[in-house]
Amino acid sequence: MITGKNGHGIRVPIFKTQFTGNEEKYVSECIATGWVSSAGEFVERFEREFAKYIGVKYSTSACNGTCALHLALLSLGVGRGDEVIVPDFTFAATASAVMHAGAKPVLVDIDPITLNIDPVEIEKNITKKTKAIIPVHLYGRPAPMEDIMEIAERHGLLVIEDAAEAHGAMIGSMKVGSFGNAAIFSFYGNKIITTGEGGMVVSNDGEAINRASLLKNHGMRKEKRYWHDVVGYNYRLTNVQAAIGLAQLEKIEEKIELKRHVAKCYDRLFSSSGFILPSEENGTRNVYWLYWVMQASDSDTGKIMEKLASKGIESRPFFYPLSTMPPFFRKGLKNSVNIYKRGLCLPSYGGLTEKQQEFIASVILH
């Protein structure tokens, strides 16, 4: 926790959750009725409305995004002996969920400008064992799904979108999460909408969602209580969490517009700085979960982060490339290794004021 103070006498966190809707009302209903665990009307309502928002037929909630990804992999038949292509530049959960399913994550390099998985590198790494591709919509920027889906269809591969950071991001008229065989979202406390901890699996494949629903509830049949067809998991979301999620979902477009406003202000402040900035391709919507800046030259951002911290401003480094860490080690992935020390993420929450952003930029640039 940063204890320093900036020039305005307040700490500027990297993220601040906004509760501006029906959260208190819905949670109070859970408490008043006693439905506070994994049964209750808000779970079904949240699942139904979230699927509708993404533009898919089916969904099932989970206790977090990592569990959601594990469920998605298992429900589509990914397991021992399979290889799954994963971008090198992402949070470790993307690869660890593959390993939890018994499969092998095959790390591939990224586009150094978009920071998303490079379709050319996907194609280079397909083998006879490849079963699926997991594109990650990193920091809220849509991955190149049209190219990825074309590759997947040509090679007969599954696509599971990791949209943990990209609620509401779009390509054309379609939201991310509606392109692949399945997709997952995270509702951790720093996400665009939150349930505190939580996740969701979405798909147009009803059988896959039924399988995921079975597995998340100890493998127990809905219609035959305490009868277990398979060994499952306790990956359920609670009714209280779903109540918060539903209230957050009702405000999601407002939240996204606030995030995009923050990004536009940063764009203006850093436009002549020499930093590489996030952007969006024509016909897409970047939701800027975290706004980042990246130095053009090969230099460490540690000193910038220290300077920000001294003024009470939180920041985050880029993810370490998975290929550099013991559980996932792989040599030869140049782009992700070359960029990770050069970038940092800035405070990006919807309630951030332009005055605060101006102060943040001045600390970095002077």
FIMI-474919 format. One record per residue (C-alpha): y, x, z. Coordinates in steps of 0.05 Angstrom, whole numbers. Example, Ala and Ser with C-alpha at 12.3 -4.5 7.8 and 13.67 -1.06 7.14 Angstrom:
% FIMI-474919
[atom [-90; 246; 156]]
[atom [-21; 273; 143]]
END
This chain:
% FIMI-474919
[atom [0; 0; 0]]
[atom [68; 27; -20]]
[atom [117; 26; 38]]
[atom [178; 55; 3]]
[atom [238; 13; -14]]
[atom [275; 9; -80]]
[atom [349; 1; -91]]
[atom [345; -74; -81]]
[atom [311; -67; -13]]
[atom [244; -96; -34]]
[atom [177; -70; -57]]
[atom [157; -85; -129]]
[atom [82; -97; -132]]
[atom [40; -88; -194]]
[atom [22; -161; -191]]
[atom [40; -222; -149]]
[atom [0; -286; -154]]
[atom [42; -348; -166]]
[atom [21; -414; -135]]
[atom [70; -465; -163]]
[atom [26; -526; -177]]
[atom [-26; -569; -144]]
[atom [-64; -513; -108]]
[atom [-48; -537; -38]]
[atom [-60; -610; -55]]
[atom [-128; -597; -86]]
[atom [-151; -550; -31]]
[atom [-130; -601; 21]]
[atom [-174; -652; -15]]
[atom [-233; -604; -8]]
[atom [-220; -596; 66]]
[atom [-208; -670; 78]]
[atom [-274; -689; 43]]
[atom [-314; -631; 71]]
[atom [-334; -607; 1]]
[atom [-316; -534; 10]]
[atom [-379; -498; -16]]
[atom [-411; -495; -85]]
[atom [-419; -570; -92]]
[atom [-360; -616; -106]]
[atom [-320; -649; -161]]
[atom [-272; -592; -172]]
[atom [-326; -545; -197]]
[atom [-345; -592; -254]]
[atom [-272; -610; -268]]
[atom [-252; -537; -272]]
[atom [-311; -519; -317]]
[atom [-298; -578; -363]]
[atom [-223; -567; -369]]
[atom [-229; -492; -379]]
[atom [-279; -501; -436]]
[atom [-231; -551; -467]]
[atom [-174; -502; -461]]
[atom [-212; -445; -493]]
[atom [-238; -490; -548]]
[atom [-313; -487; -535]]
[atom [-364; -540; -518]]
[atom [-395; -513; -455]]
[atom [-381; -470; -394]]
[atom [-408; -453; -326]]
[atom [-371; -420; -269]]
[atom [-392; -358; -230]]
[atom [-371; -322; -167]]
[atom [-336; -267; -206]]
[atom [-327; -239; -276]]
[atom [-381; -186; -269]]
[atom [-433; -238; -249]]
[atom [-409; -281; -307]]
[atom [-423; -224; -355]]
[atom [-491; -212; -324]]
[atom [-507; -286; -333]]
[atom [-483; -286; -405]]
[atom [-527; -226; -423]]
[atom [-589; -255; -390]]
[atom [-578; -325; -418]]
[atom [-575; -297; -489]]
[atom [-639; -257; -479]]
[atom [-610; -187; -472]]
[atom [-656; -143; -430]]
[atom [-700; -82; -423]]
[atom [-704; -39; -485]]
[atom [-641; -68; -516]]
[atom [-577; -31; -532]]
[atom [-509; -63; -524]]
[atom [-446; -33; -555]]
[atom [-389; -28; -506]]
[atom [-319; 3; -513]]
[atom [-309; 68; -475]]
[atom [-241; 46; -450]]
[atom [-252; -12; -402]]
[atom [-266; -28; -330]]
[atom [-335; -4; -308]]
[atom [-362; -75; -298]]
[atom [-369; -84; -373]]
[atom [-421; -29; -377]]
[atom [-452; -39; -308]]
[atom [-468; -112; -323]]
[atom [-507; -88; -384]]
[atom [-547; -42; -338]]
[atom [-558; -97; -288]]
[atom [-590; -137; -344]]
[atom [-638; -78; -357]]
[atom [-606; -58; -423]]
[atom [-570; 6; -444]]
[atom [-495; 7; -455]]
[atom [-477; 48; -517]]
[atom [-405; 72; -510]]
[atom [-362; 75; -572]]
[atom [-291; 98; -583]]
[atom [-228; 57; -587]]
[atom [-168; 50; -633]]
[atom [-115; 96; -601]]
[atom [-58; 47; -615]]
[atom [-88; -20; -595]]
[atom [-135; 10; -542]]
[atom [-188; -39; -564]]
[atom [-257; -24; -592]]
[atom [-257; 6; -662]]
[atom [-300; -34; -712]]
[atom [-315; 30; -751]]
[atom [-344; 61; -689]]
[atom [-385; -1; -676]]
[atom [-418; 5; -744]]
[atom [-433; 79; -734]]
[atom [-471; 65; -669]]
[atom [-516; 8; -690]]
[atom [-590; 25; -685]]
[atom [-655; -14; -688]]
[atom [-649; -26; -614]]
[atom [-579; -55; -616]]
[atom [-579; -127; -592]]
[atom [-506; -143; -577]]
[atom [-434; -122; -580]]
[atom [-385; -133; -522]]
[atom [-313; -129; -548]]
[atom [-262; -126; -492]]
[atom [-193; -158; -501]]
[atom [-161; -102; -462]]
[atom [-99; -115; -421]]
[atom [-93; -183; -455]]
[atom [-90; -159; -528]]
[atom [-141; -192; -574]]
[atom [-195; -146; -602]]
[atom [-206; -149; -678]]
[atom [-255; -207; -674]]
[atom [-258; -223; -749]]
[atom [-282; -152; -765]]
[atom [-329; -152; -705]]
[atom [-360; -219; -723]]
[atom [-371; -197; -795]]
[atom [-408; -135; -771]]
[atom [-449; -175; -722]]
[atom [-469; -227; -774]]
[atom [-488; -174; -824]]
[atom [-533; -138; -773]]
[atom [-559; -199; -737]]
[atom [-526; -181; -670]]
[atom [-501; -222; -612]]
[atom [-427; -220; -592]]
[atom [-406; -230; -520]]
[atom [-331; -227; -511]]
[atom [-304; -196; -447]]
[atom [-240; -236; -440]]
[atom [-232; -221; -365]]
[atom [-160; -200; -377]]
[atom [-141; -246; -435]]
[atom [-136; -319; -414]]
[atom [-100; -354; -471]]
[atom [-96; -296; -519]]
[atom [-103; -320; -591]]
[atom [-122; -299; -661]]
[atom [-94; -350; -710]]
[atom [-107; -419; -680]]
[atom [-167; -397; -639]]
[atom [-167; -371; -568]]
[atom [-205; -309; -551]]
[atom [-271; -329; -520]]
[atom [-286; -378; -576]]
[atom [-309; -328; -628]]
[atom [-374; -299; -601]]
[atom [-441; -327; -580]]
[atom [-412; -328; -510]]
[atom [-352; -302; -471]]
[atom [-333; -288; -400]]
[atom [-269; -293; -360]]
[atom [-249; -266; -292]]
[atom [-207; -303; -240]]
[atom [-195; -245; -193]]
[atom [-130; -247; -154]]
[atom [-91; -207; -205]]
[atom [-112; -246; -267]]
[atom [-67; -294; -306]]
[atom [-100; -352; -270]]
[atom [-139; -339; -206]]
[atom [-189; -369; -158]]
[atom [-185; -309; -112]]
[atom [-252; -285; -137]]
[atom [-287; -322; -193]]
[atom [-311; -322; -265]]
[atom [-332; -366; -323]]
[atom [-383; -363; -379]]
[atom [-363; -403; -441]]
[atom [-403; -417; -504]]
[atom [-418; -467; -559]]
[atom [-491; -454; -545]]
[atom [-514; -508; -497]]
[atom [-581; -476; -483]]
[atom [-548; -410; -463]]
[atom [-501; -445; -414]]
[atom [-560; -486; -385]]
[atom [-597; -421; -375]]
[atom [-537; -388; -342]]
[atom [-528; -449; -297]]
[atom [-601; -445; -276]]
[atom [-598; -370; -262]]
[atom [-534; -374; -221]]
[atom [-564; -425; -174]]
[atom [-626; -387; -151]]
[atom [-665; -411; -212]]
[atom [-669; -481; -182]]
[atom [-674; -543; -225]]
[atom [-617; -592; -220]]
[atom [-664; -651; -226]]
[atom [-716; -624; -178]]
[atom [-683; -596; -116]]
[atom [-715; -535; -84]]
[atom [-761; -525; -144]]
[atom [-750; -456; -173]]
[atom [-773; -444; -245]]
[atom [-749; -372; -246]]
[atom [-722; -319; -199]]
[atom [-647; -329; -200]]
[atom [-584; -307; -165]]
[atom [-531; -336; -119]]
[atom [-472; -330; -167]]
[atom [-439; -397; -153]]
[atom [-365; -412; -149]]
[atom [-342; -455; -90]]
[atom [-307; -522; -95]]
[atom [-246; -493; -59]]
[atom [-241; -436; -110]]
[atom [-250; -485; -167]]
[atom [-194; -529; -138]]
[atom [-147; -470; -139]]
[atom [-170; -452; -210]]
[atom [-158; -523; -236]]
[atom [-88; -523; -208]]
[atom [-75; -455; -239]]
[atom [-103; -478; -306]]
[atom [-54; -536; -307]]
[atom [2; -484; -308]]
[atom [-30; -432; -354]]
[atom [17; -438; -413]]
[atom [77; -432; -367]]
[atom [46; -370; -336]]
[atom [32; -339; -405]]
[atom [103; -351; -428]]
[atom [130; -317; -366]]
[atom [84; -257; -379]]
[atom [108; -254; -451]]
[atom [181; -257; -429]]
[atom [168; -198; -383]]
[atom [137; -160; -441]]
[atom [196; -174; -487]]
[atom [244; -148; -434]]
[atom [204; -84; -426]]
[atom [201; -77; -502]]
[atom [277; -78; -504]]
[atom [284; -29; -446]]
[atom [235; 22; -474]]
[atom [250; 12; -548]]
[atom [284; 80; -557]]
[atom [246; 117; -503]]
[atom [193; 152; -545]]
[atom [138; 117; -506]]
[atom [82; 82; -544]]
[atom [85; 8; -525]]
[atom [36; -50; -531]]
[atom [47; -98; -588]]
[atom [12; -154; -624]]
[atom [-16; -160; -694]]
[atom [12; -214; -740]]
[atom [-20; -281; -726]]
[atom [-43; -262; -656]]
[atom [-19; -276; -586]]
[atom [-21; -219; -535]]
[atom [-16; -247; -465]]
[atom [3; -179; -435]]
[atom [-39; -184; -372]]
[atom [-12; -116; -354]]
[atom [45; -84; -392]]
[atom [33; -10; -405]]
[atom [72; 49; -431]]
[atom [40; 111; -460]]
[atom [70; 180; -471]]
[atom [66; 204; -543]]
[atom [49; 275; -522]]
[atom [-12; 299; -483]]
[atom [17; 299; -413]]
[atom [-4; 268; -347]]
[atom [32; 206; -321]]
[atom [19; 226; -248]]
[atom [90; 250; -237]]
[atom [119; 186; -265]]
[atom [75; 145; -218]]
[atom [96; 187; -159]]
[atom [170; 177; -177]]
[atom [159; 102; -182]]
[atom [122; 101; -115]]
[atom [179; 137; -81]]
[atom [224; 78; -101]]
[atom [175; 26; -76]]
[atom [148; 9; -146]]
[atom [73; 1; -155]]
[atom [40; 23; -219]]
[atom [-31; 33; -244]]
[atom [-63; 89; -284]]
[atom [-103; 73; -346]]
[atom [-177; 65; -336]]
[atom [-218; 128; -336]]
[atom [-261; 129; -399]]
[atom [-331; 107; -380]]
[atom [-360; 166; -418]]
[atom [-329; 215; -367]]
[atom [-364; 184; -307]]
[atom [-434; 199; -281]]
[atom [-467; 131; -291]]
[atom [-446; 125; -364]]
[atom [-434; 197; -388]]
[atom [-430; 209; -463]]
[atom [-398; 267; -501]]
[atom [-354; 264; -562]]
[atom [-310; 202; -553]]
[atom [-242; 231; -569]]
[atom [-192; 175; -570]]
[atom [-205; 145; -502]]
[atom [-208; 214; -470]]
[atom [-143; 235; -504]]
[atom [-103; 175; -482]]
[atom [-124; 157; -411]]
[atom [-79; 209; -376]]
[atom [-19; 190; -418]]
[atom [-12; 117; -399]]
[atom [6; 74; -339]]
[atom [12; 0; -325]]
[atom [76; -29; -297]]
[atom [91; -90; -253]]
[atom [78; -149; -299]]
[atom [77; -213; -259]]
[atom [112; -275; -282]]
[atom [164; -276; -226]]
[atom [190; -206; -241]]
[atom [264; -209; -255]]
[atom [301; -173; -311]]
[atom [341; -136; -258]]
[atom [277; -109; -228]]
[atom [252; -89; -296]]
[atom [317; -52; -311]]
[atom [309; -15; -245]]
[atom [237; 4; -262]]
[atom [257; 29; -331]]
[atom [315; 69; -302]]
[atom [268; 105; -253]]
[atom [220; 123; -310]]
[atom [273; 144; -360]]
[atom [321; 183; -317]]
END
